Amino acid sequence: MRFALRLIIACLSGISGIAALLFILKPDLIEDQKTWLLGAITVLLIASLVSTTLSIMAPVAAAPEALPEEASDTDRQLHGEAVKVVSQLRGFVEASGNFKTALAKASDQLPKMLKADQVQLVISYLMIENDNMRKRTADLQGNLEQSQRQIEKLKSHLAVAEEQGLSDGLTGLRNRRGFDITLAAEIASARSGHKPLSLIIADIDHFKLVNDRYGHQTGDDVLKWFARMLSANMKGRDTVARYGGEEFAIILPQTTVENAANLAGQIKQQLEAKLWTKPGAPNTSLRITASFGVAQLGEQEGTSSLIQRADAKLYECKANGRNRVAA
């Protein structure tokens, strides 16, 4: 239906343009030619306006593909704004093409005109088209600015939601999902750059006793304190994550297993040199220690194998009495 309507409008526009040109080139073709010329130009204007309106309302052929059912509301809103912007630009491009055609016709007709009233008609036609074009430009600018503000707002919400989805609520470190994503990306980077990469898995020794004796709130405070100590020893692209429970993981790009083991030893010494003091209860102090398993990425090795080897080293520490580093 829409295609048929556009075809009819295109035919009317073509016939009107040919008629207007014929009346201008042959002033004595029919009586009352001025009225007929004005009518032809009017039909041409109406056809142009209707065609532009249909272009703006038409579905966009090159619009982004439909989102999957599991897409979030924010994703769907961003997708909708993108479709709206593409539709607006498409309508504006077609309107610009119509105006360019009008200018080309006038450029061809004006040099051949002899009568002032004929020149005045075409000038009036161009003035109307120019006003329409300016209005479309202003509308497009306003719509694009509004869409831009909406997109920036949605992007901000999406970034916050994504960050929350990758972070551990208690410690503020990366959670297990964030760890998995980061480790996969760093392994890919290490392979492409032919650089070493090491992984440390750390576990707080006898953490269950802390929970059982002092309560889970104290246990949470210990976890946050331990997380801050790990983070204080990081630099560059190093990433600390809460791997699960009282286990933490440290991803060390461009780091050999020897340097990673040295870092783990440095953290172990810091723990040994400090007592954890319960907030609000300075008389309650605990000596917190941890065990560290260290492994370096091997050739053709994947994430699962690297994690398993670091985890095996961690259990080696536990089997040998805890508060150790094994690499």
Disulfide bonds with the S-S distance in Angstrom:
none
